[in-house]
Amino acid sequence: MLEPLLLTVAVVTIPFGLYLAFDRKKTDQRVQKRINRHERTRQALQRLSQSEEHWSPNHLRFELRQNYRSIQKLRLAGEWDALPPHVSIGPLQEWRADWDRRERMGLRWVLEPLEIVDVQPVNLQNRPGYEKDFVTVEIETRRRDFVRGAEGCFQEGSGEIGPSPDHIAIELFKEYWTFNRRADGWTLVRTDRTFPENLAFIEDEEPAV
């Protein structure tokens, strides 16, 4: 009676082990591919910055840090008319829909405090003419991310509410924002919560916007 049982365990365990090994291999490949892309981005910035000032790594990081802070400030205040020069229609519509949904519920989205820890270019595309230039940056912030309403402050989906946000931990967040170069600066064209694997990269086809 023991042999059929052992055979059944082996049949179930071995494929599952192979699945785990294959899954780890895929993860390792994705991580390595990402590291390679980041290194290619760093090298490309060094090369491009010699001919075009807007690709200077320090200048780019500073400019997009300022853009992120300005955009989030306008977004949190609901100043939608001021955002179009800095944000394209896609992100703008998504943010406005979230704002309207919360407003109907008597809620206001808050980032408090909002500290920008780092801004790092992780992907870019350079083509003749500004309108073909794209850059994706990894933005790391330290903040409380919550909503405030008549009942108090809480994180959406948490079920834990308090009169102040003190019960909400200050956490590190990473976001990936992709900008398109326009004549007067960079315009946000998409946002991602995880690394945008589906975007085209250096010397590839242009990203979908």
C-alpha positions as YAML, in Angstrom:
chain: A
units: angstrom
residues:
- id: 1
  name: MET
  ca: [0.00, 0.00, 0.00]
- id: 2
  name: LEU
  ca: [2.97, 2.27, 0.59]
- id: 3
  name: GLU
  ca: [4.37, 2.14, -2.94]
- id: 4
  name: PRO
  ca: [1.34, 3.69, -4.73]
- id: 5
  name: LEU
  ca: [1.29, 6.45, -2.12]
- id: 6
  name: LEU
  ca: [5.00, 7.19, -2.62]
- id: 7
  name: LEU
  ca: [4.50, 7.17, -6.38]
- id: 8
  name: THR
  ca: [1.63, 9.64, -6.07]
- id: 9
  name: VAL
  ca: [3.74, 11.95, -3.88]
- id: 10
  name: ALA
  ca: [6.60, 11.76, -6.38]
- id: 11
  name: VAL
  ca: [4.31, 12.50, -9.32]
- id: 12
  name: VAL
  ca: [2.90, 15.57, -7.56]
- id: 13
  name: THR
  ca: [6.13, 16.82, -5.95]
- id: 14
  name: ILE
  ca: [8.53, 16.56, -8.88]
- id: 15
  name: PRO
  ca: [6.47, 18.67, -11.35]
- id: 16
  name: PHE
  ca: [5.82, 21.23, -8.60]
- id: 17
  name: GLY
  ca: [9.56, 21.39, -7.90]
- id: 18
  name: LEU
  ca: [10.25, 21.88, -11.57]
- id: 19
  name: TYR
  ca: [7.61, 24.63, -11.66]
- id: 20
  name: LEU
  ca: [9.28, 26.44, -8.75]
- id: 21
  name: ALA
  ca: [12.71, 26.14, -10.37]
- id: 22
  name: PHE
  ca: [11.31, 27.44, -13.68]
- id: 23
  name: ASP
  ca: [9.55, 30.30, -11.90]
- id: 24
  name: ARG
  ca: [12.76, 31.29, -10.08]
- id: 25
  name: LYS
  ca: [14.65, 31.18, -13.37]
- id: 26
  name: LYS
  ca: [12.10, 33.50, -15.00]
- id: 27
  name: THR
  ca: [12.35, 35.90, -12.04]
- id: 28
  name: ASP
  ca: [16.15, 35.88, -12.19]
- id: 29
  name: GLN
  ca: [16.04, 36.55, -15.92]
- id: 30
  name: ARG
  ca: [13.68, 39.48, -15.44]
- id: 31
  name: VAL
  ca: [15.89, 40.96, -12.71]
- id: 32
  name: GLN
  ca: [19.03, 40.58, -14.82]
- id: 33
  name: LYS
  ca: [17.29, 42.05, -17.85]
- id: 34
  name: ARG
  ca: [16.21, 45.01, -15.73]
- id: 35
  name: ILE
  ca: [19.75, 45.54, -14.42]
- id: 36
  name: ASN
  ca: [21.04, 45.47, -17.99]
- id: 37
  name: ARG
  ca: [18.45, 48.04, -19.06]
- id: 38
  name: HIS
  ca: [19.38, 50.32, -16.19]
- id: 39
  name: GLU
  ca: [23.05, 50.10, -17.13]
- id: 40
  name: ARG
  ca: [22.25, 50.76, -20.78]
- id: 41
  name: THR
  ca: [20.23, 53.79, -19.70]
- id: 42
  name: ARG
  ca: [23.13, 55.12, -17.63]
- id: 43
  name: GLN
  ca: [25.55, 54.68, -20.52]
- id: 44
  name: ALA
  ca: [23.13, 56.25, -23.00]
- id: 45
  name: LEU
  ca: [22.65, 59.30, -20.79]
- id: 46
  name: GLN
  ca: [26.40, 59.83, -20.57]
- id: 47
  name: ARG
  ca: [26.64, 59.63, -24.36]
- id: 48
  name: LEU
  ca: [23.57, 61.74, -25.19]
- id: 49
  name: SER
  ca: [24.37, 64.45, -22.64]
- id: 50
  name: GLN
  ca: [27.45, 65.38, -24.67]
- id: 51
  name: SER
  ca: [25.28, 66.66, -27.51]
- id: 52
  name: GLU
  ca: [21.92, 67.52, -25.88]
- id: 53
  name: GLU
  ca: [21.70, 69.28, -22.52]
- id: 54
  name: HIS
  ca: [18.30, 67.88, -21.57]
- id: 55
  name: TRP
  ca: [19.89, 64.40, -21.32]
- id: 56
  name: SER
  ca: [22.44, 65.49, -18.72]
- id: 57
  name: PRO
  ca: [21.89, 62.97, -15.84]
- id: 58
  name: ASN
  ca: [22.07, 65.55, -13.05]
- id: 59
  name: HIS
  ca: [19.93, 68.07, -14.91]
- id: 60
  name: LEU
  ca: [17.39, 65.41, -15.88]
- id: 61
  name: ARG
  ca: [17.04, 64.06, -12.35]
- id: 62
  name: PHE
  ca: [16.65, 67.58, -10.93]
- id: 63
  name: GLU
  ca: [14.08, 68.64, -13.55]
- id: 64
  name: LEU
  ca: [11.95, 65.51, -13.17]
- id: 65
  name: ARG
  ca: [12.15, 65.70, -9.37]
- id: 66
  name: GLN
  ca: [10.72, 69.20, -9.60]
- id: 67
  name: ASN
  ca: [8.10, 68.04, -12.09]
- id: 68
  name: TYR
  ca: [7.00, 65.22, -9.80]
- id: 69
  name: ARG
  ca: [6.66, 67.57, -6.82]
- id: 70
  name: SER
  ca: [4.71, 70.18, -8.82]
- id: 71
  name: ILE
  ca: [2.40, 67.63, -10.44]
- id: 72
  name: GLN
  ca: [1.58, 65.91, -7.15]
- id: 73
  name: LYS
  ca: [0.90, 69.27, -5.49]
- id: 74
  name: LEU
  ca: [-1.58, 70.28, -8.21]
- id: 75
  name: ARG
  ca: [-3.14, 66.81, -8.25]
- id: 76
  name: LEU
  ca: [-3.67, 66.77, -4.49]
- id: 77
  name: ALA
  ca: [-5.29, 70.20, -4.66]
- id: 78
  name: GLY
  ca: [-7.56, 69.17, -7.54]
- id: 79
  name: GLU
  ca: [-6.26, 72.00, -9.76]
- id: 80
  name: TRP
  ca: [-7.07, 70.17, -13.00]
- id: 81
  name: ASP
  ca: [-6.91, 73.21, -15.26]
- id: 82
  name: ALA
  ca: [-3.27, 73.75, -14.31]
- id: 83
  name: LEU
  ca: [-2.15, 70.18, -15.07]
- id: 84
  name: PRO
  ca: [-2.54, 69.79, -18.89]
- id: 85
  name: PRO
  ca: [0.78, 71.50, -19.76]
- id: 86
  name: HIS
  ca: [2.57, 68.96, -17.53]
- id: 87
  name: VAL
  ca: [0.39, 65.83, -17.86]
- id: 88
  name: SER
  ca: [-1.09, 64.13, -20.94]
- id: 89
  name: ILE
  ca: [-4.74, 63.12, -21.25]
- id: 90
  name: GLY
  ca: [-4.30, 59.47, -20.12]
- id: 91
  name: PRO
  ca: [-3.01, 60.00, -16.57]
- id: 92
  name: LEU
  ca: [-5.15, 63.11, -16.22]
- id: 93
  name: GLN
  ca: [-8.40, 61.25, -16.92]
- id: 94
  name: GLU
  ca: [-7.46, 58.44, -14.54]
- id: 95
  name: TRP
  ca: [-6.61, 60.84, -11.72]
- id: 96
  name: ARG
  ca: [-9.72, 62.92, -12.27]
- id: 97
  name: ALA
  ca: [-11.90, 59.78, -12.12]
- id: 98
  name: ASP
  ca: [-10.32, 58.84, -8.76]
- id: 99
  name: TRP
  ca: [-10.81, 62.38, -7.48]
- id: 100
  name: ASP
  ca: [-14.49, 62.44, -8.50]
- id: 101
  name: ARG
  ca: [-15.10, 59.02, -6.92]
- id: 102
  name: ARG
  ca: [-13.60, 60.13, -3.61]
- id: 103
  name: GLU
  ca: [-15.39, 63.47, -3.72]
- id: 104
  name: ARG
  ca: [-18.75, 61.71, -4.04]
- id: 105
  name: MET
  ca: [-17.85, 59.79, -0.87]
- id: 106
  name: GLY
  ca: [-16.75, 62.94, 0.95]
- id: 107
  name: LEU
  ca: [-13.08, 61.91, 0.91]
- id: 108
  name: ARG
  ca: [-9.87, 63.73, 0.08]
- id: 109
  name: TRP
  ca: [-6.60, 62.02, -0.94]
- id: 110
  name: VAL
  ca: [-3.57, 63.07, 1.11]
- id: 111
  name: LEU
  ca: [0.19, 62.48, 0.90]
- id: 112
  name: GLU
  ca: [1.62, 63.68, 4.19]
- id: 113
  name: PRO
  ca: [4.52, 64.03, 4.54]
- id: 114
  name: LEU
  ca: [5.89, 63.66, 1.02]
- id: 115
  name: GLU
  ca: [9.66, 63.29, 0.85]
- id: 116
  name: ILE
  ca: [11.32, 62.51, -2.48]
- id: 117
  name: VAL
  ca: [14.13, 60.11, -1.68]
- id: 118
  name: ASP
  ca: [15.49, 59.49, -5.17]
- id: 119
  name: VAL
  ca: [14.75, 59.89, -8.86]
- id: 120
  name: GLN
  ca: [16.62, 57.57, -11.22]
- id: 121
  name: PRO
  ca: [16.26, 57.24, -15.02]
- id: 122
  name: VAL
  ca: [15.75, 53.55, -15.81]
- id: 123
  name: ASN
  ca: [14.75, 53.66, -19.48]
- id: 124
  name: LEU
  ca: [14.96, 56.11, -22.34]
- id: 125
  name: GLN
  ca: [14.44, 56.56, -26.01]
- id: 126
  name: ASN
  ca: [16.16, 59.09, -28.19]
- id: 127
  name: ARG
  ca: [14.99, 59.86, -31.72]
- id: 128
  name: PRO
  ca: [15.51, 62.85, -34.03]
- id: 129
  name: GLY
  ca: [13.30, 65.65, -32.78]
- id: 130
  name: TYR
  ca: [12.15, 66.34, -29.24]
- id: 131
  name: GLU
  ca: [8.75, 64.70, -29.73]
- id: 132
  name: LYS
  ca: [10.42, 61.26, -30.03]
- id: 133
  name: ASP
  ca: [12.35, 61.51, -26.75]
- id: 134
  name: PHE
  ca: [11.01, 59.46, -23.83]
- id: 135
  name: VAL
  ca: [12.40, 58.76, -20.39]
- id: 136
  name: THR
  ca: [11.11, 56.54, -17.59]
- id: 137
  name: VAL
  ca: [12.24, 57.35, -14.06]
- id: 138
  name: GLU
  ca: [12.00, 55.31, -10.89]
- id: 139
  name: ILE
  ca: [10.73, 57.68, -8.20]
- id: 140
  name: GLU
  ca: [11.18, 56.66, -4.58]
- id: 141
  name: THR
  ca: [9.29, 58.59, -1.93]
- id: 142
  name: ARG
  ca: [8.77, 58.35, 1.81]
- id: 143
  name: ARG
  ca: [5.22, 59.28, 2.78]
- id: 144
  name: ARG
  ca: [1.86, 58.54, 4.35]
- id: 145
  name: ASP
  ca: [-0.64, 57.71, 1.62]
- id: 146
  name: PHE
  ca: [-4.24, 57.95, 2.90]
- id: 147
  name: VAL
  ca: [-7.64, 59.59, 2.56]
- id: 148
  name: ARG
  ca: [-9.37, 61.95, 4.97]
- id: 149
  name: GLY
  ca: [-13.13, 62.14, 5.46]
- id: 150
  name: ALA
  ca: [-15.76, 63.13, 8.00]
- id: 151
  name: GLU
  ca: [-15.10, 59.93, 10.01]
- id: 152
  name: GLY
  ca: [-11.33, 60.40, 10.12]
- id: 153
  name: CYS
  ca: [-8.21, 59.24, 8.28]
- id: 154
  name: PHE
  ca: [-7.56, 55.83, 6.78]
- id: 155
  name: GLN
  ca: [-5.84, 53.96, 3.98]
- id: 156
  name: GLU
  ca: [-8.29, 52.78, 1.36]
- id: 157
  name: GLY
  ca: [-9.08, 49.13, 1.87]
- id: 158
  name: SER
  ca: [-7.49, 48.91, 5.32]
- id: 159
  name: GLY
  ca: [-10.65, 49.23, 7.44]
- id: 160
  name: GLU
  ca: [-8.64, 50.99, 10.16]
- id: 161
  name: ILE
  ca: [-9.73, 54.55, 10.81]
- id: 162
  name: GLY
  ca: [-8.51, 57.19, 13.25]
- id: 163
  name: PRO
  ca: [-9.11, 60.87, 14.03]
- id: 164
  name: SER
  ca: [-5.61, 61.71, 12.75]
- id: 165
  name: PRO
  ca: [-3.19, 59.93, 10.39]
- id: 166
  name: ASP
  ca: [-0.81, 59.10, 13.25]
- id: 167
  name: HIS
  ca: [-1.80, 55.41, 13.17]
- id: 168
  name: ILE
  ca: [-0.74, 55.17, 9.51]
- id: 169
  name: ALA
  ca: [2.90, 54.23, 8.98]
- id: 170
  name: ILE
  ca: [5.23, 56.37, 6.88]
- id: 171
  name: GLU
  ca: [6.38, 54.02, 4.11]
- id: 172
  name: LEU
  ca: [8.71, 53.91, 1.15]
- id: 173
  name: PHE
  ca: [6.96, 53.89, -2.23]
- id: 174
  name: LYS
  ca: [8.38, 53.33, -5.70]
- id: 175
  name: GLU
  ca: [6.64, 54.54, -8.84]
- id: 176
  name: TYR
  ca: [7.63, 54.60, -12.49]
- id: 177
  name: TRP
  ca: [6.72, 57.74, -14.42]
- id: 178
  name: THR
  ca: [7.31, 58.03, -18.16]
- id: 179
  name: PHE
  ca: [7.79, 61.47, -19.69]
- id: 180
  name: ASN
  ca: [7.79, 62.68, -23.29]
- id: 181
  name: ARG
  ca: [10.00, 65.57, -24.30]
- id: 182
  name: ARG
  ca: [8.12, 68.59, -25.58]
- id: 183
  name: ALA
  ca: [9.60, 71.85, -26.83]
- id: 184
  name: ASP
  ca: [9.19, 73.53, -23.44]
- id: 185
  name: GLY
  ca: [10.05, 70.56, -21.19]
- id: 186
  name: TRP
  ca: [8.94, 67.08, -20.15]
- id: 187
  name: THR
  ca: [5.28, 65.98, -20.10]
- id: 188
  name: LEU
  ca: [4.05, 62.98, -18.10]
- id: 189
  name: VAL
  ca: [2.47, 60.38, -20.41]
- id: 190
  name: ARG
  ca: [1.99, 57.34, -18.15]
- id: 191
  name: THR
  ca: [2.49, 56.07, -14.61]
- id: 192
  name: ASP
  ca: [3.17, 52.54, -13.36]
- id: 193
  name: ARG
  ca: [3.28, 51.07, -9.87]
- id: 194
  name: THR
  ca: [5.71, 48.36, -10.94]
- id: 195
  name: PHE
  ca: [8.57, 48.36, -13.39]
- id: 196
  name: PRO
  ca: [6.99, 48.77, -16.87]
- id: 197
  name: GLU
  ca: [8.35, 45.65, -18.54]
- id: 198
  name: ASN
  ca: [6.12, 46.22, -21.57]
- id: 199
  name: LEU
  ca: [7.70, 49.52, -22.55]
- id: 200
  name: ALA
  ca: [10.16, 49.65, -25.42]
- id: 201
  name: PHE
  ca: [13.70, 50.46, -24.39]
- id: 202
  name: ILE
  ca: [16.80, 52.11, -25.75]
- id: 203
  name: GLU
  ca: [17.11, 51.81, -29.52]
- id: 204
  name: ASP
  ca: [13.84, 49.85, -29.66]
- id: 205
  name: GLU
  ca: [10.44, 50.99, -30.90]
- id: 206
  name: GLU
  ca: [8.90, 53.94, -29.16]
- id: 207
  name: PRO
  ca: [6.75, 53.37, -26.03]
- id: 208
  name: ALA
  ca: [2.98, 53.21, -26.31]
- id: 209
  name: VAL
  ca: [1.34, 56.28, -24.71]
...
